[in-house]
């Protein structure tokens, strides 16, 4: 009887290949282990497949439902379906208007540079503000508050403006540029497609801002405005 039980257990394991179902051959046959809901394979040579990551660290996924794990859509395919149709001057407005606006409403001129990084995540905002000589702590506070406000009132604003709930491009790009990573994490739970557009938009926006701050002529222009406003006050 005992030998029969052992034989039955071996037959069962041979059929399923493993008890956990997290081996690479099994994951390759599992649609939940595909790279994204709208793309089965990686889209970059340096990107690991989702199945390889899970198979290499099976202890993280044992007794967990793979269906419940975050699976954002692949932005590379979403962009192909939704061509670029937005033209924005927000980089220029963010760079060149904050010093003047902050001085007008009574904020100290030297601290106005810290507001330039309000729409950039902390990872990109820190080198940006350091390059311009602004307040990193002020930038961090503004960035976090912008993200929290986006999560709390973003949906209400979209509903007020009658933005369709299926317009993931408008929602994703708007929250990504204005509210950064906090709003992107929020979108992961309600609209993975919008989360993909959000992460892509704030990454590109922040990179452009850092590149602009590394250009000496632009950096000196911003700093000269701050000094001029400080002397006028």
Buried (B, 14 or more C-beta within 10 A) or exposed (E): EEEEEEEEEEEEEEEEEEEEBBBBEBBBEBEBBBBBBBBBEBEEEEEEBBBBEBBEEBEEBEEEEBEEEEBBBBBBBBBEEBEEEEEEEEBEEBBBEBBEEBBEEEBBBBBBBBBBBBBBBBEBBBBBBEBBEBBBEBBBEBBBEBBBBBBEEBBEEBEEEEBEEEEBBBBBBBBBBBBBBBBBBBBBEEBBBBBBBBBBBBBEBBEBBBEBBEEEEBBEEBBEBBEEBBEEE
